[in-house]
């Protein structure tokens, strides 16, 4: 029983991270109708910015996290403005190729600056908590709590604010949104900024737990893509549920089967769910807008 509860805790922690990254990816998909494959590498860049601010610039953990989120929000806005906006009215393949190009540039720039070796951000909250046999760390609890708060805040922003409503409007029908006076270009830039800020926060939260390396964005990006498909393309509830589902599948599979194949379990779940429901858990058929 203790093993089961331990893996549930680990799965919820992983799922919290995945959900934050996947939320950004699904928001961007709603605008582009093309997955931004550079999103995982923006996550990676956020971890390195936090690492630099703490180890070189002398920032404490929380100021470094906030600064990394802000800087990555700016980077995300610039990515949309300079790379994706000129391609928006062209074939989707162009945006797809541009995302792959941005991915390669980001990974190579980070490798050039920091080298290929792995680093770890100093843990701001060391120690362990033993709760009925389940070993918890303050940092892992922080990941879960922060993810829940950010998910709630994002939902409130989208459902209760004017700017959040414009994101939904553009995602549902960009031409219709333009006709009623919504600046779709500005909304797209804002959406990219929010998405990359969420990825940066997720990276800063888990960086004291896991090593950071230039290639870390590849697997996270792939998993975020799996989550978005699992939950349904463009579905925010689907991204949240899919993130936690993938985290639990990996943790339980790694605990009871083999940790060496934990990444395989999520992709296996993707195949199974798509075989049963091709549009994902909350997805609908994509129609031309």
NORCORBEL-V71004 format. One record per residue. N is the residue number from 1. RES is the residue in three letters. SS is DSSP state (hx for helix, st for strand, lp for the rest). OMEGA is omega as a letter, one per 40 degrees, with the letter a starting at -180 (* if undefined). Layout:
# NORCORBEL-V71004
N:RES:SS:OMEGA, N:RES:SS:OMEGA
This chain:
# NORCORBEL-V71004
1:UNK:lp:i, 2:UNK:hx:i, 3:UNK:hx:a, 4:UNK:hx:a, 5:UNK:hx:i, 6:UNK:hx:a, 7:UNK:hx:i, 8:UNK:hx:i, 9:UNK:hx:i, 10:UNK:hx:a, 11:UNK:hx:i, 12:UNK:hx:i, 13:UNK:hx:i, 14:UNK:hx:a, 15:UNK:hx:i, 16:UNK:hx:i, 17:UNK:hx:a, 18:UNK:hx:a, 19:UNK:hx:i, 20:UNK:hx:i, 21:UNK:hx:a, 22:UNK:hx:i, 23:UNK:hx:i, 24:UNK:hx:a, 25:UNK:hx:a, 26:UNK:hx:i, 27:UNK:hx:i, 28:UNK:hx:i, 29:UNK:hx:i, 30:UNK:hx:i, 31:UNK:hx:a, 32:UNK:hx:a, 33:UNK:lp:i, 34:UNK:lp:i, 35:UNK:lp:i, 36:UNK:lp:a, 37:UNK:lp:i, 38:UNK:lp:a, 39:UNK:hx:i, 40:UNK:hx:i, 41:UNK:hx:i, 42:UNK:hx:i, 43:UNK:hx:i, 44:UNK:hx:a, 45:UNK:hx:i, 46:UNK:hx:i, 47:UNK:hx:a, 48:UNK:hx:i, 49:UNK:hx:i, 50:UNK:hx:i, 51:UNK:hx:i, 52:UNK:hx:a, 53:UNK:hx:a, 54:UNK:hx:a, 55:UNK:hx:a, 56:UNK:lp:a, 57:UNK:lp:i, 58:UNK:lp:i, 59:UNK:lp:i, 60:UNK:lp:a, 61:UNK:hx:a, 62:UNK:hx:i, 63:UNK:hx:i, 64:UNK:hx:i, 65:UNK:hx:a, 66:UNK:hx:a, 67:UNK:hx:i, 68:UNK:hx:i, 69:UNK:hx:a, 70:UNK:hx:a, 71:UNK:hx:i, 72:UNK:hx:i, 73:UNK:hx:i, 74:UNK:hx:i, 75:UNK:hx:i, 76:UNK:hx:i, 77:UNK:hx:i, 78:UNK:hx:i, 79:UNK:hx:i, 80:UNK:hx:a, 81:UNK:hx:a, 82:UNK:hx:a, 83:UNK:hx:a, 84:UNK:hx:a, 85:UNK:hx:i, 86:UNK:hx:a, 87:UNK:hx:a, 88:UNK:lp:a, 89:UNK:lp:i, 90:UNK:lp:i, 91:UNK:lp:i, 92:UNK:hx:i, 93:UNK:hx:i, 94:UNK:hx:i, 95:UNK:hx:i, 96:UNK:hx:i, 97:UNK:hx:i, 98:UNK:hx:i, 99:UNK:hx:i, 100:UNK:hx:i, 101:UNK:hx:i, 102:UNK:hx:i, 103:UNK:hx:a, 104:UNK:hx:i, 105:UNK:hx:a, 106:UNK:hx:a, 107:UNK:hx:a, 108:UNK:hx:i, 109:UNK:hx:i, 110:UNK:hx:i, 111:UNK:hx:i, 112:UNK:hx:a, 113:UNK:hx:a, 114:UNK:hx:a, 115:UNK:lp:a, 116:UNK:lp:a, 117:UNK:lp:a, 118:UNK:lp:i, 119:UNK:st:i, 120:UNK:lp:i, 121:UNK:lp:i, 122:UNK:lp:a, 123:UNK:lp:a, 124:UNK:lp:a, 125:UNK:lp:a, 126:UNK:lp:i, 127:UNK:lp:a, 128:UNK:lp:i, 129:UNK:st:i, 130:UNK:st:a, 131:UNK:st:a, 132:UNK:lp:i, 133:UNK:lp:i, 134:UNK:st:a, 135:UNK:st:i, 136:UNK:st:i, 137:UNK:lp:i, 138:UNK:hx:a, 139:UNK:hx:i, 140:UNK:hx:i, 141:UNK:hx:i, 142:UNK:hx:i, 143:UNK:hx:a, 144:UNK:hx:a, 145:UNK:hx:a, 146:UNK:hx:i, 147:UNK:hx:i, 148:UNK:hx:i, 149:UNK:hx:a, 150:UNK:hx:i, 151:UNK:hx:i, 152:UNK:hx:a, 153:UNK:hx:i, 154:UNK:hx:i, 155:UNK:hx:i, 156:UNK:hx:i, 157:UNK:hx:a, 158:UNK:hx:a, 159:UNK:hx:a, 160:UNK:hx:a, 161:UNK:lp:i, 162:UNK:hx:a, 163:UNK:hx:i, 164:UNK:hx:i, 165:UNK:hx:i, 166:UNK:hx:i, 167:UNK:hx:i, 168:UNK:hx:a, 169:UNK:hx:a, 170:UNK:hx:i, 171:UNK:hx:a, 172:UNK:hx:a, 173:UNK:lp:a, 174:UNK:hx:a, 175:UNK:hx:i, 176:UNK:hx:i, 177:UNK:hx:i, 178:UNK:hx:a, 179:UNK:hx:i, 180:UNK:lp:i, 181:UNK:lp:i, 182:UNK:lp:i, 183:UNK:lp:a, 184:UNK:hx:i, 185:UNK:hx:i, 186:UNK:hx:i, 187:UNK:hx:i, 188:UNK:hx:i, 189:UNK:hx:i, 190:UNK:hx:a, 191:UNK:hx:i, 192:UNK:hx:a, 193:UNK:hx:i, 194:UNK:hx:a, 195:UNK:hx:a, 196:UNK:hx:i, 197:UNK:hx:i, 198:UNK:hx:i, 199:UNK:hx:i, 200:UNK:hx:i, 201:UNK:hx:i, 202:UNK:hx:a, 203:UNK:hx:a, 204:UNK:hx:i, 205:UNK:hx:a, 206:UNK:hx:a, 207:UNK:hx:i, 208:UNK:lp:a, 209:UNK:lp:a, 210:UNK:lp:i, 211:UNK:lp:i, 212:UNK:st:a, 213:UNK:lp:a, 214:UNK:lp:a, 215:UNK:lp:a, 216:UNK:hx:a, 217:UNK:hx:a, 218:UNK:hx:a, 219:UNK:hx:i, 220:UNK:hx:i, 221:UNK:hx:i, 222:UNK:hx:a, 223:UNK:hx:i, 224:UNK:hx:i, 225:UNK:hx:i, 226:UNK:hx:a, 227:UNK:hx:a, 228:UNK:hx:i, 229:UNK:hx:i, 230:UNK:hx:a, 231:UNK:hx:a, 232:UNK:lp:a, 233:UNK:lp:i, 234:UNK:lp:a, 235:UNK:lp:i, 236:UNK:hx:i, 237:UNK:hx:i, 238:UNK:hx:i, 239:UNK:hx:i, 240:UNK:hx:a, 241:UNK:hx:i, 242:UNK:hx:i, 243:UNK:hx:i, 244:UNK:hx:i, 245:UNK:hx:i, 246:UNK:hx:i, 247:UNK:hx:i, 248:UNK:hx:i, 249:UNK:hx:i, 250:UNK:hx:a, 251:UNK:hx:a, 252:UNK:hx:i, 253:UNK:hx:i, 254:UNK:hx:a, 255:UNK:hx:a, 256:UNK:hx:a, 257:UNK:lp:i, 258:UNK:lp:i, 259:UNK:hx:a, 260:UNK:hx:a, 261:UNK:hx:a, 262:UNK:hx:i, 263:UNK:hx:a, 264:UNK:hx:a, 265:UNK:hx:i, 266:UNK:hx:i, 267:UNK:hx:i, 268:UNK:hx:i, 269:UNK:hx:i, 270:UNK:hx:a, 271:UNK:hx:a, 272:UNK:hx:a, 273:UNK:hx:i, 274:UNK:hx:i, 275:UNK:hx:a, 276:UNK:hx:a, 277:UNK:lp:a, 278:UNK:lp:a, 279:UNK:lp:a, 280:UNK:lp:a, 281:UNK:lp:a, 282:UNK:lp:a, 283:UNK:lp:i, 284:UNK:lp:i, 285:UNK:lp:i, 286:UNK:lp:i, 287:UNK:lp:i, 288:UNK:lp:a, 289:UNK:lp:*
